[in-house]
């Protein structure tokens, strides 16, 4: 069903996955307290990863106006969360078309 959030495709897919593997050792209270921070960190890291690749990595982010310290901090956090550098990380199901992005950017 269409809604302000979309058609619900991603939600249904996630619900099927979560119901299959949801065996969390954390108490329901801890899940409730920590979940918003996890979602925020994940969204921030996905956005960082996308911009990193579309803008050409470190130098591209500098050109966008991001400070060196912020870039280093985000790379460090990305490594902590994913275990790899944004250049080496691949996200299953996500393909970036940098050429198309650059054509549309002009």
matplotlib code that plots the C-alpha trace (Angstrom):
import matplotlib.pyplot as plt

x = [0.0, 1.4, 2.1, 4.2, 7.1, 6.8, 5.2, 6.5, 8.7, 11.9, 9.9, 8.3, 11.7, 13.3, 10.5, 10.9, 14.7, 14.3, 11.8, 14.1, 17.2, 16.0, 17.7, 19.0, 20.7, 19.9, 17.0, 14.0, 14.9, 18.4, 17.1, 14.6, 17.4, 20.1, 18.1, 17.8, 21.5, 22.2, 19.8, 21.3, 24.8, 23.9, 22.2, 25.1, 27.6, 25.6, 25.3, 29.0, 29.9, 27.7, 29.1, 32.7, 32.3, 30.2, 32.5, 35.9, 37.0, 39.0, 39.8, 36.2, 34.9, 37.5, 36.2, 32.7, 33.8, 34.1, 37.0, 40.0, 39.2, 35.6, 36.7, 39.2, 36.7, 34.0, 36.5, 37.5, 33.9, 33.2, 36.0, 34.8, 31.3, 32.0, 35.5, 36.8, 37.7, 35.0, 37.1, 37.1, 33.6, 30.9, 27.2, 25.3, 22.3, 23.7, 25.4, 26.6, 26.8, 29.4, 29.3, 25.6, 25.9, 28.5, 26.5, 23.4, 25.6, 26.6]
y = [0.0, 3.4, 5.7, 8.8, 6.4, 4.6, 1.3, -0.7, -3.0, -2.4, -2.8, -6.1, -7.4, -6.4, -7.9, -11.2, -11.2, -10.0, -12.6, -15.3, -14.3, -12.2, -14.0, -11.1, -11.7, -8.2, -7.4, -5.7, -2.6, -2.4, -2.9, -0.1, 2.3, 1.3, 0.8, 4.6, 5.1, 2.1, 3.3, 6.8, 5.5, 3.2, 5.9, 8.2, 5.6, 4.7, 8.3, 8.9, 5.8, 7.0, 10.5, 9.2, 7.2, 9.7, 12.6, 10.8, 10.0, 12.1, 14.9, 15.1, 15.5, 18.3, 20.0, 19.8, 21.7, 18.9, 19.5, 17.1, 16.4, 15.5, 13.2, 11.4, 11.0, 9.6, 7.2, 6.0, 5.5, 3.8, 1.4, 0.7, -0.1, -2.0, -3.3, -1.9, 1.4, 3.1, 2.5, -1.2, -1.7, -3.1, -3.0, -6.0, -4.8, -1.3, -0.3, 3.3, 4.7, 7.4, 8.4, 8.9, 10.9, 13.2, 13.7, 14.7, 16.9, 19.2]
z = [0.0, -0.9, 2.0, 2.7, 3.3, 0.0, -1.1, 1.8, -0.3, 1.9, 5.1, 4.0, 2.9, 6.2, 8.3, 6.5, 7.1, 10.8, 11.6, 10.3, 12.2, 15.1, 18.0, 20.0, 23.3, 24.4, 26.7, 25.1, 27.1, 25.7, 22.2, 22.7, 24.0, 21.5, 18.3, 17.4, 17.7, 15.5, 12.8, 12.9, 12.6, 9.8, 7.8, 8.4, 7.2, 4.1, 3.2, 3.8, 1.7, -1.2, -1.2, -0.8, -4.0, -6.0, -5.2, -5.6, -2.1, 0.2, -2.3, -3.5, 0.0, 0.6, -2.5, -1.2, 1.8, 4.4, 6.8, 6.9, 10.5, 9.7, 6.9, 9.0, 11.8, 9.5, 7.9, 11.3, 12.4, 9.1, 9.7, 13.3, 12.1, 8.9, 9.5, 6.2, 4.5, 2.4, -0.8, -0.2, 1.2, -1.1, -0.3, -1.6, -3.6, -4.2, -7.4, -7.9, -11.5, -11.0, -14.7, -14.7, -11.4, -13.0, -16.2, -14.1, -11.8, -14.7]

ax = plt.figure().add_subplot(projection="3d")
ax.plot(x, y, z, "-o")
ax.set_aspect("equal")
plt.show()
